[in-house]
Amino acid sequence: MDGGGVDTGTTVAWMEKHWQMYERATRHPFTISTREGTVDMSAFKRWLSQDYLFVREFVAFIASVLLKCCKQEDSSDMELILGGVASISDEISWFKNEATRWGVDLASVSPLKANLEYHRFLQSFTEPEVSYVVAVTTFWIIETVYQDSFGFCIQDGNKTPPELLGTCQRWGSIGFRQYCQSLRGIVDRCLANAAADAVKSAEEAFIRVLELEIGFWEMSSSQS
Ligand code: HMH
């Protein structure tokens, strides 16, 4: 390990090793069809309302990452994670506005199966036994899947409908990409200093997030 360089760290190795799954999570028919301008609007609304519930659950998850971070001897990552906590407040307001725009009643939404499964996974991180390295790796890959998925919808050649560009910008923006890259730097540094069993657990969590993200797109695409 070279101390966490973004191009040579463990995260790059995992992305290469698990690239097929990573592709399935970040180039799902849901986001491809958004980019093509052919996305089914009822699927989009389902995604919107389900993701609102996800984000509410994600608050507690980020809080648990923050808490684990603060308990580290070196808590220098704290500011970046605190920024994540701060931006989620804005995100909740964004979901509410967006839902009003699309005529979605958030108060009457219940989580679907794949969402509940994701909630359970996120809740498991509040256990103090789960290490900071595993938690921060999980945080990074959750954010990165959205960054890569929605970033693709605003890249050259997209036919994304104008009314969906705001959504894509939210996670596809350069600012959010830089945030994910900063998180990635933290993850690679933590992994470089972690024991082998912690690295293994972090890799398992990485894979699990990809599975859950694929499940979340599937759930949004077709009600089952
Ligand atoms: C399902 N994954 C899901 N929802 C989100 N909002 C993100 C990742 C990124 O915050």
Residues whose N, C-alpha, C, O or C-beta is under 5 A from the ligand:
A	BS01	HMH	D51 F54 I142 E143 Y146 F216
